């Protein structure tokens, strides 16, 4: 997602499965500073959940 588009949006949401957290990526979503909501699966560790919530992200967990 281009940073300019995300920064003008009312809300910026990313959907990523739990295996994507803590890994380096070939591409970027424009920087996590433009995101406000993260949707992921229930495999996300408690450490990641706490870290994301501490940074102010709204975290939605999809249960299988």
C-alpha positions as CSV (number, residue, x, y, z in Angstrom):
1,X,0.0,0.0,0.0
2,X,1.6,3.3,-1.0
3,X,2.4,5.5,2.1
4,X,0.6,8.6,0.6
5,X,-2.6,6.7,0.1
6,X,-2.6,5.1,3.5
7,X,-1.8,8.4,5.3
8,X,-4.8,10.1,3.7
9,X,-7.1,7.2,4.6
10,X,-9.5,7.4,7.6
11,X,-8.3,4.0,8.7
12,X,-5.5,1.8,7.4
13,X,-5.9,-2.0,8.0
14,X,-3.6,-4.9,7.3
15,X,-4.5,-8.6,7.2
16,X,-1.6,-10.9,7.8
17,X,-1.4,-14.4,9.2
18,X,0.7,-15.0,12.4
19,X,3.6,-16.5,10.5
20,X,4.4,-13.1,9.0
21,X,5.3,-11.4,12.3
22,X,9.0,-11.3,13.3
23,X,10.2,-12.1,9.8
24,X,12.0,-9.9,7.3
25,X,10.0,-9.3,4.2
26,X,10.9,-8.6,0.5
27,X,8.3,-6.0,0.3
28,X,6.7,-3.4,2.6
29,X,3.2,-2.2,3.2
30,X,4.4,1.4,3.4
31,X,5.5,1.4,7.0
32,X,3.6,0.3,10.1
33,X,3.4,4.0,11.2
34,X,0.5,4.4,8.8
35,X,-1.5,1.4,10.1
36,X,-4.0,1.5,12.9
37,X,-5.7,-1.9,12.8
38,X,-4.1,-5.3,12.3
39,X,-6.1,-8.5,11.6
40,X,-4.4,-11.8,12.1
41,X,-5.1,-15.4,13.2
42,X,-5.0,-16.9,16.7
43,X,-1.5,-18.2,16.2
44,X,0.0,-14.8,17.1
45,X,2.1,-15.2,20.2
46,X,1.3,-13.3,23.4
47,X,4.5,-11.4,23.1
48,X,3.6,-10.0,19.7
49,X,0.0,-9.3,20.9
50,X,1.3,-7.3,23.8
51,X,3.9,-5.5,21.7
52,X,1.4,-4.4,19.1
53,X,-1.2,-3.3,21.6
54,X,1.5,-1.4,23.5
55,X,2.2,0.5,20.3
56,X,-1.4,1.5,20.0
57,X,-2.6,-0.8,17.2
58,X,-6.1,-2.1,17.3
59,X,-5.6,-5.9,17.1
60,X,-8.3,-8.2,15.8
61,X,-7.8,-11.9,16.1
62,X,-9.6,-14.3,13.8
63,X,-10.3,-17.6,15.4
64,X,-10.1,-20.8,13.4
